[in-house]
């Protein structure tokens, strides 16, 4: 019995690709996709080792390697160190992530990162709408087809507002988007090519995880410490993988609240230049100037993109934001946006820009930060003695659970006490193991009294022993 015959006997999956239909590695991937769809290969099933399959098909190992990589890029399989290449679990295609409340009944929602309710918002909006109704020229401009980069007057208004708050961005470097999530998706879809990967903190914003998965991109986790992403781990990863873009939340990581020092930012910029990485900084969780470090687009303007949105400071329903990018990337991003939707809706932009330019927004924003600070202090007072990370401007905190608590049990028991939390799983990139921690959002309760009630319930729960699970016989 020769090598091929022995290999074919050992291969539990033995494709018969159409060798005349084009590149052999693509034919193998097409066969793999069909076999997964038909149930020949089930979720979690391991593919044959590359050398074994190469021998069985009498092709080079390089052909099999290329096929497995293309299958991973398409989201059909996932490769794990020590576990080989396996068919991706179906449930892993869509992370347990939501942007609307799942709290039921009288449960106090601490699961969402949303602005604190304030009746002044609707009052100011009514005033703005009345004012805009008389501005025929502004309305006519908003109702017309817009350039791909966005309404010029709105970009100039936003540029002036951001510049006055320590974030100078020329209007020509801004591309208007329908919120931060749209900017995430547009950037990945436009600037990351097949076969390239994106990387981020090992624990990161679920919307970025969802966007990368939806686009079939390889998303790599970078180990973290108390400042977030570790430069030494990033350097090793860049030496091993072909990374195109690095997603960053340097002011306060979601969910952990970790904040990068200036030295950490400069170290990451040096790595990005050495390995030619694009840097995508998420600034949606707006931070006051006195609490803010130097943004990456000021440190490395030639390769940095920055996301801004009014969702956290005014209202998530406006769906208005902007993406700052180097001048050489604006045409490519504009073309990508044009292919998606021609241009963003200009009416929400007219409302948002009038709100910001009028000065009325500042009243709400100032009140909001005072309230956030007070709620952060309340949280740390209630959870004194426990391991809690947060940022003074953060809408949330990261609670490391004491032993023997496990996150899944704590979330379930909190729900029984009338408090809705979110566990760690939606924030984990790839096969990153979930830590025993939960995110606590302090902004959804309408007032501090209700927040205190929820925090006291959690404190009582932490003092108790977790439920004992029966051991299988």
N, C-alpha and C positions, 0 to 999 in steps of 0.2 A: 504494500500500500504506500503510495507516494505522499508527499507533503500536502498537496491539494486535497486528496481524498480524505486524509486524516482531519484536515481543517474543516472540510465540509461536514463531516460527521459531528464535530464539536460545536458548530455554529447553530444556535437555536433559531437565529433569524438569518435566512440565506436569500437575499434578493436576487432577482433576475432582471437587471435593468436593461432598457433598450439602448444598446451601445451605438445605435445609428441615429439617435435623436438629438445629439449634441454632446457637450462635455459630459464625460462619464460621471464626474462627481455630482453634477446637477441631476442626472438621471437617477442616481442612487438616492438623492434627497427626495425626488418626486415619488419614487417607490416607497420610501420611508413614510412620507405623508399619507399615501394611499393606505398603507398597512396600518397606520395609527387610526385613520378615519374608519377603516373597516373592522377594527378590533383585533386584527392579527397580533398587534403589539398593544399591550395595555399600559395605563399610567403607572409610572414607577419601574417599568420593566427595563432591565439593563441590556444595552446593545453589546454585540460581540466586541472583544478587544480589537483594536485596529489592526495589529499584526495578524491576528487569526483570520479576520475577515478578508484582509488583503491576500493572504495565502489561498483562502477558499475561492476567491474570485479571480485569482491570478492577475492582480493589479498591484501597483506600488502602494506602499504605506502612505505616501504623500497624497494619493488620490482619496483614500479613506479619511485621512486627517482633514482634508479640505471639505469632504462631504459632511463630516461630523460638525465642523465649524459652521458650515452653511446651515445645517439643520438647527444648530443652537441659535444662530442669528434669526432664523425664522420663528423661533419659539417652540419648535417641536420637541427639543430635548434640552437637558441641562447637564453640564459636566461638573462633577464634584471630586475634589482630591480624595483619593482612597475609596471612592465609590463608583468610579467609571462614568460612562455616559448613559443616562437613563431617559426614558420617555417622560416628558414633563407631566406632572400631576395636573389634572384638569382644573382643580380649584385654585392652583397657583397662578392661573392666567389672570385672575381678577382679585387683587388684594382686598381684604376686609376693610375697606375705606369708604367713608361717607362724608358728605358735606352738609347734610341736613340732620336734624336731631332724630335720634331713635329712642329718646326717652319716652316712657309710657306712663299714662295716668298722672299721678302726683309726684313722680320721680323728679328729683332736682338734677338738671343736666349739667354735668361737669366734663362733657366729652368733646365739646366743640370750641374752636378758637375763633370766636366771633366778637364784633364790637359790643360794648355794653349798651343795653337799651337806654334811650334818652328821648323823651317826647319832643325835645327841641329839634331833633332831626326832621320830623315830619312838618313841624311848624316852619322851619327854615326852607324846606323843600317847597312848601306851598307858596311862600314868598318869592322864591326863585322862579317857580313856574309862572307866576303872575307877571314877574318882571320880564322873563323871556318872551312871554306872549306878545309883548309890545315891541320887541326887537326884531322887526321884520327882516332886516338884513342878515342877522345871525341865524334866524330860522331858515331863510332861503338857502344860506350857505350850508347849513346842516342837512337840508333835505336833498341837496344835489349829490351826484356821484362824487366820491372822495378819491384823492390820490392814494396809492397803496400805502405810503408811509403815514398817512393820516392827515387830517385837517391842519393846515399850516398855522392858523391862528391859535388852535388848541395846543399844538406843540409849543408854540412860543409862550403861551400862558403857563403851561406846565413847566417849561424850562425856567421861567422867571420865578415861579413859586418854589421849585426845588433849589434853585441857586440861592435864594434868600435864606434857605435853611441848611446851607452848607453842603449841598449836593449839586454843584454846577454841571449842567449838561446842556450844550448847545442844542437848539431845536433841530438842527440838521442831523444830529446823532440819535434822535428819538424816533421810534416807530410805535404808533399807537396800537394797543391791543385790547381785547375784551377781557381784561383781568390778568392776574399773574399766571393762572393755569394755562391760558392761551399762549402766553409768552414762553412758558416751559415747552409746550408741545411744538410750537412753531420753530423754536431754536433747535430742538432735537431733530425734527423732521427735515429741516433745511440744511443744517450744518454737519450732521453726523452721517457718514456714508456707510453702506453695507460692509460688514467685516470689521468696522471700528467699534470701540466700546465707550461707554460713559462711566464715570466713577463718581462716588459721593461718600459722605460719611456713612459708616456701616448702619447707623440709625438716621433716617432722613425723612423728609416730607413725603407722605404717601402719594401725593399727586405726581411727583417726579417719578416714583416707582411705577405708578400706573401708566404714565406717558411712555416711559421706556419700554414697558412690556407691550403696550398697544402697538408700538412701532416695531416690535421684534428686535430691539437692541439689547446687546449684552450690557448689563448693569453690574458694575463691580463695587464691592464694599471696601472702604479704607478704614482700618482700625482707628479707634479714637482714644483720647484721654480726656482730662478735665477741660482742655481747651478745644476739644473737637478733633478734627482730622490730624493724624500724626504725620509729619513730613517724612520721617524715616520709612514708614510703612508705604506712603505714597511713592517714594523713590523706588522701593523694591518692586512695587506693582508696575510702575512704568517700565522697568527693565524686563518685566516678564510678559506684559500685555501691550497691545496696540491701542492706546487710549486717545480719543480725540477731544473729549470735553470733560471738564471737572465741574460738578455742581456744588456750590458752596452756600452756607448760611453762617457767615462769620460773626454776626452780631449776637444772635442767640439761636443755636441749633433747635430745630423742631424734630424731636420732642425734648431733648435733654437740657436745653437752656445753656449749653456750653458756649463760651465767647472766646474768640481768638485774640491773643496779644498781637502787638505790632510785629514782634520778632517772628511769630508763627506765620503771619501773613506774608512777610518778606521771604521766609523760607519756602513757602508754597509758590510764590511768584518765581523764585529762582528755579524751582523744579519745572514749573510750567514752561519757562523759556528754554530750559535744557531739553525738554522732550516735546516741545511745540504743542502744548495743550491750550485749548480755548478754556476760559474761565467764565462760568455763568453764576453770578451772584444774585441770590434771591433777597431782595430788599422789601418784600411785601409786608413783613412784620416790621413796620416802620419804627425807628428808634430815634429818640430825641438827640439833637446835636451834641449835647454835653455827655451823653452816654454812648456815643457812636465812635467806633474806630475809623481808620482810614479805609475807604472802600477800595476794592481791588481795581476798579476802573481808573482810580487815580494812581495806583501803584504800577499797573501794567495796562495802560489804555489801548495798546495795539492788539491785545488778545482778550480783553474783558468785556463781558456783557452784564448789564445790570437791570433787574426787574423792579418796577414800581407799580403799585396799585392803590386805589382808594378803598379797597374792600375792608381793610382793618381800621382805617381812620374815619371813614364816612359811612359807607354802606356797601355791603357785598352785592346787592341787587343792581347796582349801577353798571357793573361789568365794564369798568374803564381802568386802563393802566397803560404802561409804556415800557418799551424795551430799549435801553441805551446800548448802542453797538458801535464798534469802530467804523469809520467811514467806508472802508473797503468791503465790509460785510452788509451794509445797508441795501445795496441793489439785490443781493442774493436773498436776503430776508424779505424784502419787498415783493420779489417775484414769488416766494413761497406763500406769503399772505394772499397775494393776488390769486394764486391757484386755489387757495382754500375758500375765499369769500369775497374776492375783488377788493374789499376794504372793510374796515370796521364800521359799526353803526355810529354815526356822528351825533345823534341826538343825546345819548347818555354822556358823550364827551362834552357837549355844550352845557349840560346841566352841571357836570362835575367841575368844569373849568370856571364857570360862573360862580359856583360855590366857593372854590378856592380863591379866585381873584377878588371876590367881594369882601373877603375878610370874615364872613360869617362862619366859615369852616373852622377858623382858628378858635372860636368860642367853644365849639364842640370838642375839638382836638385837645385844647388845654384842660377842659373839664375831664376828658377821658383819661389823660395821663395821671392826673391827680387821683382819680378813682382807681386806676390800675395799681398805682403805688400803694394806696391804702389797702387794697385787696391782697397784694403780695405780702404786706406786713401782717395782715390778718392770717393768711395762710401759714406763714412761718411761726406766728405765735401759737396757732392751734396745733401745728405739727412739730413743735419744739422737741428736740431729742431724737427726731427721726432724720434719716438721710434724704434731704430734699435739695434739688438743684433748680435754680430759676434765675431769670434776669429781672432787674427792677422794672423794665418796660415790657416784660413778657406777659402774654395772655395766659400762660400755662406754667406748670411746674412738673418736675420729674421726680417721682417718689420711688426710691429704692426700698423694696419691701424687706422687712426683717425676717429672718428665718423663724419658723419653717414655712412662712407664707409663700404661695405661688400665685403668679399674676392672674391666671385663669380663675382660681378660686376666689381671689380677692375681688375681682370684677363681679363675679356672680353673687358673692355675699353682699357687696355694696348695693347691687341692684335690689336685693331682698330688703335692704334698709332704706330703699328709696333714693339712691344716688347712682346716676349713670356715669360710668367711666369708660375709658378706652384702654385696652391692654397694649403690650409692646409689639405684637405681631405685624400690624399694618406698617410699622416704621422700619422693619428689618429688610435689608437689601439682600437679594439672592438667598443663599442658604445660611445667612448670618443667624446664629442661634439667638432666640429671644431672651433678653435679660428678665429677671424677676423684678419688674418695675411697672408702674402705671403713670400715664399722663393725667394731670389734674388741671382742667381749664377753669380759670377763676372768673371769666367774663360773662358766661351765659346767664347766671342768676340776675334777675332785674335789680336786686338790692343786696347790700352787704349782710343784712340780717339772714336772708335765705342762704347766702353763701356760708355764713357761720354755722347755720344749722347743718348743712351738708358736711362741712369740715369736722364738726363735732361728732357726727355719725361715723365718719371715717376714723377719727381718733379712737372712738370706742371700739371699733372693729379691729384696729391694729393691736389693741391691748388684749384681744381675745386670741385663743388658739384657733388655728384653721381647722376645718372639718377633717375628721379622720376617715380616710377611704378604706373600704374593705379590701383586703388582699385576696387575689384570686386563688381558688383552691386547686 
